[in-house]
Amino acid sequence: MSERNLSEIVKGINEQLRAHGKNAVQEIKMTDREGKTIGQIKYGYRPQTAIRDYKAIRVPFNQYEYEQLEIGARLSGRSKLNFIRYAMLRMVKELQQEQV
């Protein structure tokens, strides 16, 4: 992978994160015992590997849907769960663009 391709990939990821706004950005600040902020407040993007303990859902699939999930995951080189997350985020982005 060339440095240019990597830069373009990172730029695309950053644009997606900015589109999510506050949900994708974390605030890091240190406070003293009284709760006053010490030093600078730093902002950064939440890591993609953030712990996923906010909500969980159980999704039953019929045979056709599960086979399509397996095909999509295999073709994209992703795990089934990662493919579901990827497809969901991509669909939300498309729907948001249609609303504009």
RANORBEL-V714533 format. One record per backbone hydrogen bond with DSSP energy under -1.0 kcal/mol. CO is the residue of the C=O (numbers start at 0). NH is the residue of the N-H. E is the energy in kcal/mol with one decimal. If there is no record, write none. Layout:
<<CO/NH/E> <CO/NH/E>>
This chain:
<<1/5/-2.2> <2/6/-2.3> <3/7/-2.3> <4/8/-2.3> <5/9/-2.7> <6/10/-2.5> <7/11/-2.2> <8/12/-2.4> <9/13/-2.7> <10/14/-2.1> <11/15/-2.0> <12/16/-2.5> <13/17/-2.6> <14/18/-1.8> <17/20/-1.0> <19/22/-1.2> <20/23/-1.8> <23/45/-3.1> <25/43/-1.8> <27/41/-2.9> <29/37/-3.6> <31/34/-1.7> <35/31/-2.4> <41/27/-3.3> <43/25/-3.5> <46/49/-1.7> <50/52/-1.3> <61/65/-2.4> <62/66/-2.4> <63/67/-2.3> <64/68/-2.3> <65/69/-2.5> <66/70/-2.3> <67/71/-2.8> <68/72/-2.6> <69/73/-2.4> <70/74/-2.9> <71/75/-2.0> <72/76/-1.1> <72/77/-1.9> <78/82/-2.5> <79/83/-2.1> <80/84/-2.3> <81/85/-2.8> <82/86/-2.9> <83/87/-2.4> <84/88/-2.6> <85/89/-2.4> <86/90/-2.4> <87/91/-2.4> <88/92/-2.1> <89/93/-2.2> <90/94/-2.6> <91/95/-2.5> <92/96/-2.1> <93/97/-1.7> <94/98/-1.4>>
